[in-house]
Amino acid sequence: GALWIDNLDDAAGVLEEFKPFFESEGIKKVWHNYGFDRHVLWNEGIDCRGLAGDTMHMARLQDTSRSRVGLGGEGGEGYSLEALTASLLGR
């Protein structure tokens, strides 16, 4: 499952409710591009802990030939969550 959190406009401050979850080392979390997410949450005053894995980095280890740009300049598969879901899970 996935949880999407809107933190804009009227929802400003909602992330603060999730701070104990994100900062808990005892709750393991799997991210997609952890470095980016950690940076964004750090800017919101949240120090992420409990890294269990990063799906983007796992995909790079599994297949280093995935390219953002395909032959002839058109779009390649890349490592986006959407591209990985489509090619690996057929969705």
DSSP file (Angstrom, degrees, kcal/mol; ACC not computed):
  #  RESIDUE AA STRUCTURE BP1 BP2  ACC     N-H-->O    O-->H-N    N-H-->O    O-->H-N    TCO  KAPPA ALPHA  PHI   PSI    X-CA   Y-CA   Z-CA
    1    1 A G              0   0    0      0, 0.0     2,-0.3     0, 0.0     0, 0.0   0.000 360.0 360.0 360.0 169.5    0.0    0.0    0.0
    2    2 A A        -     0   0    0      2,-0.0     2,-0.5     0, 0.0     0, 0.0  -0.964 360.0-149.6-136.1 151.9    0.9    3.6   -0.2
    3    3 A L        -     0   0    0     -2,-0.3     2,-0.5     2,-0.0     0, 0.0  -0.985  10.3-162.9-125.0 119.6    0.1    6.7    1.8
    4    4 A W        -     0   0    0     -2,-0.5     2,-0.5     2,-0.0    -2,-0.0  -0.892   6.5-161.8-103.6 130.6    0.0   10.1    0.1
    5    5 A I        -     0   0    0     -2,-0.5     2,-0.6     2,-0.0    10,-0.0  -0.955   7.9-152.1-118.4 120.5    0.2   13.1    2.4
    6    6 A D        +     0   0    0     -2,-0.5     8,-0.2     1,-0.1    -2,-0.0  -0.809  20.0 170.8 -88.2 121.6   -0.9   16.5    1.2
    7    7 A N        +     0   0    0     -2,-0.6     6,-0.3     7,-0.1     2,-0.3   0.024  42.1 102.4-120.6  25.2    1.1   19.2    3.1
    8    8 A L  S >  S-     0   0    0      4,-0.1     3,-2.6     3,-0.1     4,-0.1  -0.721  81.4 -21.7-110.6 160.2    0.0   22.2    1.2
    9    9 A D  G >  S+     0   0    0      1,-0.3     3,-1.8    -2,-0.3     0, 0.0  -0.172 135.0   8.5  50.5-120.2   -2.4   25.1    1.8
   10   10 A D  G 3  S+     0   0    0      1,-0.3    -1,-0.3     3,-0.0    -3,-0.0   0.698 130.3  58.7 -65.3 -19.1   -5.1   24.1    4.4
   11   11 A A  G X  S+     0   0    0     -3,-2.6     3,-2.1     2,-0.1    -1,-0.3   0.357  73.7 137.8 -92.4   5.4   -3.2   20.8    5.1
   12   12 A A  T <   +     0   0    0     -3,-1.8    -4,-0.1     1,-0.3    -5,-0.1  -0.248  68.0  26.8 -53.7 134.4    0.0   22.6    6.2
   13   13 A G  T >  S+     0   0    0     -6,-0.3     3,-0.9     3,-0.0     4,-0.5   0.329  81.4 117.8  95.3  -7.0    1.5   21.0    9.2
   14   14 A V  T X>  +     0   0    0     -3,-2.1     3,-1.7     1,-0.3     4,-0.5   0.870  68.6  63.7 -61.3 -36.7    0.1   17.5    8.6
   15   15 A L  H >> S+     0   0    0      1,-0.3     3,-1.4    -4,-0.2     4,-0.5   0.821  89.1  68.7 -57.8 -30.6    3.6   16.0    8.3
   16   16 A E  H X4 S+     0   0    0     -3,-0.9     3,-0.8     1,-0.3    -1,-0.3   0.818  92.1  60.0 -58.9 -30.6    4.2   17.0   11.9
   17   17 A E  H <4 S+     0   0    0     -3,-1.7    -1,-0.3    -4,-0.5     4,-0.2   0.780 107.4  45.5 -66.9 -26.8    1.6   14.3   12.9
   18   18 A F  H <X S+     0   0    0     -3,-1.4     4,-2.5    -4,-0.5     3,-0.4   0.434  82.5 101.7 -96.2  -1.5    3.8   11.6   11.2
   19   19 A K  H <X S+     0   0    0     -3,-0.8     4,-2.5    -4,-0.5     5,-0.2   0.888  79.4  51.7 -54.2 -46.5    7.1   12.8   12.7
   20   20 A P  H  > S+     0   0    0      0, 0.0     4,-0.7     0, 0.0    -1,-0.2   0.888 112.0  48.3 -59.9 -36.5    7.3   10.1   15.4
   21   21 A F  H >4 S+     0   0    0     -3,-0.4     3,-0.9    -4,-0.2    -2,-0.2   0.959 114.2  44.1 -64.9 -52.0    6.8    7.5   12.6
   22   22 A F  H 3< S+     0   0    0     -4,-2.5    27,-2.6     1,-0.2    -1,-0.2   0.837 116.5  47.1 -64.2 -33.6    9.4    8.9   10.3
   23   23 A E  H 3< S+     0   0    0     -4,-2.5     2,-0.5    -5,-0.3    -1,-0.2   0.521  86.4 107.6 -88.8  -5.0   12.0    9.4   13.1
   24   24 A S    <<  -     0   0    0     -3,-0.9     3,-0.4    -4,-0.7    25,-0.2  -0.610  49.6-166.5 -77.7 123.8   11.5    5.9   14.7
   25   25 A E  S    S+     0   0    0     -2,-0.5    -1,-0.2     1,-0.2    -4,-0.0   0.733  88.3  63.3 -75.5 -22.4   14.4    3.6   14.1
   26   26 A G  S    S+     0   0    0      1,-0.1     2,-0.7     2,-0.1    -1,-0.2   0.680  91.1  69.9 -77.2 -18.3   12.3    0.7   15.3
   27   27 A I  S    S-     0   0    0     -3,-0.4     2,-0.3    -6,-0.2    -1,-0.1  -0.893  81.7-145.6-102.1 110.0    9.8    1.1   12.4
   28   28 A K        -     0   0    0     -2,-0.7     2,-0.4    23,-0.1    23,-0.2  -0.553  17.0-166.2 -80.0 138.5   11.5    0.0    9.2
   29   29 A K  E     -a   51   0A   0     21,-2.8    23,-3.3    -2,-0.3    24,-1.1  -0.952  15.5-148.3-128.2 143.2   10.6    1.9    6.1
   30   30 A V  E     -a   53   0A   0     -2,-0.4    24,-0.2    22,-0.2     2,-0.2  -0.954  25.3-174.7-110.8 128.8   11.1    1.2    2.4
   31   31 A W  E     -a   54   0A   0     22,-2.5    24,-3.0    -2,-0.5     2,-0.4  -0.614  27.9-131.8-114.5 171.6   11.5    4.3    0.2
   32   32 A H  S    S-     0   0    0     22,-0.2     5,-0.1    -2,-0.2    49,-0.1  -0.939  99.0  -3.4-126.3 107.7   11.8    5.1   -3.5
   33   33 A N  S >> S-     0   0    0     -2,-0.4     4,-2.0     3,-0.1     3,-0.8   0.961  78.0-173.1  70.2  59.9   14.8    7.5   -3.9
   34   34 A Y  H 3> S+     0   0    0      1,-0.2     4,-3.3     2,-0.2     5,-0.3   0.829  75.7  62.0 -52.8 -40.7   15.4    7.8   -0.2
   35   35 A G  H 3> S+     0   0    0      1,-0.2     4,-1.7     2,-0.2    -1,-0.2   0.903 108.1  42.7 -57.4 -43.1   18.0   10.6   -0.6
   36   36 A F  H <> S+     0   0    0     -3,-0.8     4,-2.4     2,-0.2    -1,-0.2   0.948 116.4  46.7 -67.6 -49.2   15.5   12.9   -2.1
   37   37 A D  H  X S+     0   0    0     -4,-2.0     4,-2.7     1,-0.2     5,-0.2   0.903 111.5  51.7 -61.7 -41.7   12.7   12.1    0.4
   38   38 A R  H  X S+     0   0    0     -4,-3.3     4,-2.5     1,-0.2    -1,-0.2   0.909 110.2  49.7 -60.9 -42.0   15.1   12.4    3.3
   39   39 A H  H  X S+     0   0    0     -4,-1.7     4,-1.9    -5,-0.3    -2,-0.2   0.927 111.8  47.6 -62.8 -45.7   16.2   15.8    2.1
   40   40 A V  H  X S+     0   0    0     -4,-2.4     4,-0.6     1,-0.2    -2,-0.2   0.929 115.2  44.8 -62.4 -46.1   12.6   17.1    1.6
   41   41 A L  H ><>S+     0   0    0     -4,-2.7     5,-2.5     1,-0.2     3,-0.8   0.858 108.3  57.8 -69.1 -34.0   11.5   15.8    5.1
   42   42 A W  H ><5S+     0   0    0     -4,-2.5     3,-2.0     1,-0.3    -1,-0.2   0.902 102.0  55.8 -59.2 -40.6   14.7   17.2    6.7
   43   43 A N  H 3<5S+     0   0    0     -4,-1.9    -1,-0.3     1,-0.3    -2,-0.2   0.713 105.3  53.0 -64.1 -19.8   13.6   20.7    5.3
   44   44 A E  T <<5S-     0   0    0     -3,-0.8    -1,-0.3    -4,-0.6    -2,-0.2   0.297 127.8-100.5 -95.6   7.2   10.3   20.1    7.2
   45   45 A G  T < 5S+     0   0    0     -3,-2.0     2,-0.5     1,-0.3    -3,-0.2   0.701  82.4 130.0  83.9  20.2   12.3   19.4   10.5
   46   46 A I      < -     0   0    0     -5,-2.5     2,-0.9    -8,-0.1    -1,-0.3  -0.941  45.6-156.3-113.9 124.4   12.0   15.6   10.3
   47   47 A D        -     0   0    0     -2,-0.5     2,-0.1    -3,-0.1    -9,-0.1  -0.826  22.4-141.9 -99.8  97.2   15.1   13.4   10.7
   48   48 A C        +     0   0    0     -2,-0.9     2,-0.3   -10,-0.2   -25,-0.2  -0.326  29.2 166.0 -65.1 134.8   14.2   10.2    8.9
   49   49 A R        +     0   0    0    -27,-2.6   -25,-0.2   -25,-0.2   -22,-0.1  -0.919  42.5  61.7-139.7 166.0   15.4    6.9   10.5
   50   50 A G        -     0   0    0     -2,-0.3   -21,-2.8     1,-0.2     2,-0.3   0.806  58.9-176.3  87.9  31.3   14.7    3.3   10.1
   51   51 A L  E     +a   29   0A   0    -23,-0.2    -1,-0.2     1,-0.2   -21,-0.2  -0.461  14.1 168.1 -64.5 122.3   15.7    2.8    6.5
   52   52 A A  E     -     0   0A   0    -23,-3.3     2,-0.3     1,-0.4   -22,-0.2   0.626  62.5 -35.0-105.7 -22.4   15.0   -0.8    5.4
   53   53 A G  E     -a   30   0A   0    -24,-1.1   -22,-2.5     4,-0.0    -1,-0.4  -0.952  43.0-125.4 174.8 167.5   15.5   -0.3    1.7
   54   54 A D  E  >  -a   31   0A   0     -2,-0.3     4,-2.5   -24,-0.2   -22,-0.2  -0.952  13.4-157.2-135.2 112.0   15.3    1.9   -1.3
   55   55 A T  H  > S+     0   0    0    -24,-3.0     4,-2.1    -2,-0.4   -23,-0.2   0.823  92.9  54.5 -62.7 -32.8   13.4    0.5   -4.3
   56   56 A M  H  > S+     0   0    0    -25,-0.3     4,-1.8     2,-0.2    -1,-0.2   0.929 112.0  43.1 -67.9 -42.9   15.1    2.7   -6.8
   57   57 A H  H  > S+     0   0    0      2,-0.2     4,-2.0     1,-0.2    -2,-0.2   0.865 112.2  53.8 -70.7 -35.0   18.6    1.7   -5.7
   58   58 A M  H  X S+     0   0    0     -4,-2.5     4,-2.1     1,-0.2    -1,-0.2   0.905 108.4  50.6 -62.7 -39.9   17.5   -2.0   -5.6
   59   59 A A  H  X S+     0   0    0     -4,-2.1     4,-2.4     1,-0.2    -2,-0.2   0.877 107.7  52.8 -65.9 -37.3   16.3   -1.7   -9.2
   60   60 A R  H  < S+     0   0    0     -4,-1.8    -1,-0.2     1,-0.2    -2,-0.2   0.891 111.0  46.8 -64.6 -38.7   19.7   -0.2  -10.2
   61   61 A L  H  < S+     0   0    0     -4,-2.0     3,-0.3     1,-0.2    -2,-0.2   0.868 113.2  49.4 -68.9 -36.0   21.4   -3.1   -8.6
   62   62 A Q  H  < S+     0   0    0     -4,-2.1     2,-0.3     1,-0.3    -2,-0.2   0.861 132.2   7.7 -72.1 -36.7   19.1   -5.6  -10.3
   63   63 A D    ><  +     0   0    0     -4,-2.4     3,-1.0    -5,-0.1    -1,-0.3  -0.753  57.4 177.8-151.5  96.5   19.4   -4.1  -13.8
   64   64 A T  T 3  S+     0   0    0     -3,-0.3    -4,-0.1    -2,-0.3    -3,-0.1   0.524  76.4  73.4 -77.3  -4.2   22.0   -1.4  -14.5
   65   65 A S  T 3   +     0   0    0      2,-0.1    -1,-0.2    -5,-0.0     2,-0.2   0.564  63.8 114.6 -89.1  -7.6   21.0   -1.2  -18.1
   66   66 A R    <   -     0   0    0     -3,-1.0     2,-0.3    -7,-0.2    13,-0.1  -0.449  53.1-162.6 -62.8 131.3   17.7    0.6  -17.6
   67   67 A S        -     0   0    0     -2,-0.2    11,-1.4    11,-0.1     3,-0.1  -0.869  32.1-142.9-120.5 150.2   18.1    3.9  -19.2
   68   68 A R  S    S+     0   0    0     -2,-0.3     8,-1.9     1,-0.2     2,-0.5   0.762  99.1  45.8 -75.8 -25.7   16.2    7.2  -18.9
   69   69 A V  B    S-B   75   0B   0      6,-0.3     6,-0.3    -3,-0.0    -1,-0.2  -0.979  80.8-152.1-122.3 124.9   16.7    7.7  -22.7
   70   70 A G    >   -     0   0    0      4,-3.9     3,-1.7    -2,-0.5     6,-0.2  -0.141  42.4 -60.2 -82.8-177.7   16.1    4.8  -25.1
   71   71 A L  G >  S+     0   0    0      1,-0.3     3,-0.8     2,-0.2    -1,-0.2  -0.390 125.6  23.7 -62.7 139.4   17.7    4.2  -28.5
   72   72 A G  G 3  S-     0   0    0      1,-0.2    -1,-0.3    -3,-0.1     3,-0.1   0.513 129.6 -75.7  80.6   4.6   17.1    7.0  -30.9
   73   73 A G  G <  S+     0   0    0     -3,-1.7    -1,-0.2     1,-0.3    -2,-0.2   0.317  94.4 130.1  92.6 -10.1   16.5    9.5  -28.1
   74   74 A E  S <  S-     0   0    0     -3,-0.8    -4,-3.9     1,-0.2    -1,-0.3  -0.279  71.4 -71.8 -74.7 168.4   13.0    8.4  -27.2
   75   75 A G  B     -B   69   0B   0     -6,-0.3    -6,-0.3    -3,-0.1    -1,-0.2  -0.327  48.9-154.2 -63.3 134.8   12.2    7.7  -23.5
   76   76 A G        -     0   0    0     -8,-1.9    -6,-0.1    -6,-0.2    -8,-0.1  -0.277  34.7 -91.7 -93.5-173.8   13.7    4.6  -22.0
   77   77 A E        +     0   0    0     -2,-0.1     3,-0.4    -8,-0.1    -9,-0.2   0.931  61.3 176.4 -69.2 -46.0   12.3    2.6  -19.0
   78   78 A G        -     0   0    0    -11,-1.4   -11,-0.1     1,-0.2   -10,-0.1  -0.081  44.6 -79.5  69.5-172.7   14.2    4.4  -16.4
   79   79 A Y  S    S+     0   0    0    -13,-0.1    -1,-0.2     4,-0.1   -20,-0.1   0.172  75.9 133.1-115.7  14.3   13.9    3.9  -12.6
   80   80 A S     >  -     0   0    0     -3,-0.4     4,-2.7     1,-0.1     5,-0.2  -0.294  68.1-116.3 -64.2 155.1   10.8    5.9  -11.8
   81   81 A L  H  > S+     0   0    0      1,-0.2     4,-2.3     2,-0.2     5,-0.2   0.868 117.2  52.3 -59.8 -36.6    8.3    4.0   -9.5
   82   82 A E  H  > S+     0   0    0      2,-0.2     4,-2.3     1,-0.2    -1,-0.2   0.926 110.7  46.2 -65.6 -45.5    5.8    4.1  -12.4
   83   83 A A  H  > S+     0   0    0      2,-0.2     4,-2.4     1,-0.2     5,-0.3   0.904 113.9  48.5 -65.4 -42.3    8.3    2.5  -14.9
   84   84 A L  H  X>S+     0   0    0     -4,-2.7     4,-2.7     2,-0.2     5,-0.5   0.912 111.8  49.3 -64.7 -42.4    9.4   -0.1  -12.4
   85   85 A T  H  X5S+     0   0    0     -4,-2.3     4,-1.8    -5,-0.2     6,-1.4   0.920 112.9  47.9 -62.0 -43.9    5.8   -1.1  -11.5
   86   86 A A  H  X5S+     0   0    0     -4,-2.3     4,-0.7     5,-0.3    -2,-0.2   0.926 120.3  35.1 -64.3 -45.9    4.9   -1.3  -15.2
   87   87 A S  H  <5S+     0   0    0     -4,-2.4    -2,-0.2    -5,-0.2    -1,-0.2   0.859 126.5  35.8 -81.9 -33.7    7.8   -3.5  -16.3
   88   88 A L  H  <5S+     0   0    0     -4,-2.7    -3,-0.2    -5,-0.3    -2,-0.2   0.816 132.6  24.5 -90.3 -32.0    8.3   -5.6  -13.2
   89   89 A L  H  <<S-     0   0    0     -4,-1.8    -3,-0.2    -5,-0.5    -2,-0.2   0.485  97.9-123.6-110.9  -6.2    4.7   -6.1  -12.1
   90   90 A G     <        0   0    0     -4,-0.7    -4,-0.2    -5,-0.5    -3,-0.1   0.800 360.0 360.0  69.1  29.0    2.9   -5.6  -15.4
   91   91 A R              0   0    0     -6,-1.4    -5,-0.3    -9,-0.1    -4,-0.1   0.366 360.0 360.0-119.1 360.0    0.7   -2.8  -14.0
